[in-house]
Amino acid sequence: MRPMAPASDAEHKAAAPSSVRCFVVTVSDTRTEATDRSGRVIVDLLTAAGHNTGRPHDREGRTSAGARH
């Protein structure tokens, strides 16, 4: 079996999804979602670019906002 030829840049971009799901994780014992300015900037930039962002859960099943799932 012959290996496939690499796709051109244009072909690669045409086949790519227009958005992806992203999670921003901050590991800190001093920051919260409310005080994590850099995390908020990253989420805002991803959202502005059309990507979906979500909140990861901690080991107890809570989102970073504290709601239990």
C-alpha positions as CSV (number, residue, x, y, z in Angstrom):
1,M,0.0,0.0,0.0
2,R,1.4,3.4,-1.0
3,P,1.3,6.2,1.6
4,M,-1.1,9.1,0.8
5,A,0.4,12.2,-0.5
6,P,0.3,15.1,2.0
7,A,-2.6,17.5,1.5
8,S,-1.9,21.0,0.4
9,D,-2.5,23.7,2.9
10,A,-5.7,24.8,1.2
11,E,-6.9,21.1,1.0
12,H,-6.1,20.7,4.7
13,K,-8.0,23.8,5.7
14,A,-11.0,23.0,3.4
15,A,-11.4,19.6,5.2
16,A,-10.9,21.0,8.7
17,P,-13.9,21.8,11.0
18,S,-14.8,25.4,11.3
19,S,-14.7,25.2,15.1
20,V,-13.5,22.9,17.8
21,R,-14.5,22.3,21.5
22,C,-12.0,23.7,23.9
23,F,-11.6,23.6,27.6
24,V,-9.5,26.1,29.6
25,V,-8.0,24.7,32.7
26,T,-6.3,26.8,35.4
27,V,-4.5,24.9,38.1
28,S,-4.0,27.2,41.1
29,D,-4.6,27.3,44.8
30,T,-5.1,31.1,44.7
31,R,-7.2,31.8,41.6
32,T,-10.9,31.2,41.1
33,E,-12.9,31.5,37.9
34,A,-13.8,35.1,39.0
35,T,-10.2,36.1,39.6
36,D,-8.5,34.3,36.7
37,R,-8.2,37.1,34.2
38,S,-5.8,35.3,31.8
39,G,-8.2,32.3,31.7
40,R,-11.1,34.6,30.9
41,V,-9.1,36.3,28.1
42,I,-8.3,32.9,26.6
43,V,-12.0,31.9,26.7
44,D,-13.1,35.2,25.2
45,L,-10.5,34.8,22.3
46,L,-11.6,31.3,21.6
47,T,-15.3,32.2,21.6
48,A,-14.6,35.2,19.3
49,A,-12.9,32.9,16.9
50,G,-16.0,30.7,16.8
51,H,-14.9,27.9,19.0
52,N,-17.0,26.2,21.7
53,T,-15.7,26.5,25.2
54,G,-16.8,24.5,28.3
55,R,-16.0,24.3,31.9
56,P,-14.1,21.2,33.1
57,H,-15.2,19.4,36.3
58,D,-13.2,18.7,39.4
59,R,-12.9,15.3,41.0
60,E,-16.2,15.7,42.9
61,G,-18.1,16.5,39.7
62,R,-18.4,20.2,40.2
63,T,-17.9,22.7,37.4
64,S,-15.4,25.5,38.1
65,A,-18.4,27.6,39.0
66,G,-19.3,25.2,41.8
67,A,-22.4,23.5,40.4
68,R,-22.5,19.8,40.9
69,H,-23.1,17.5,37.9
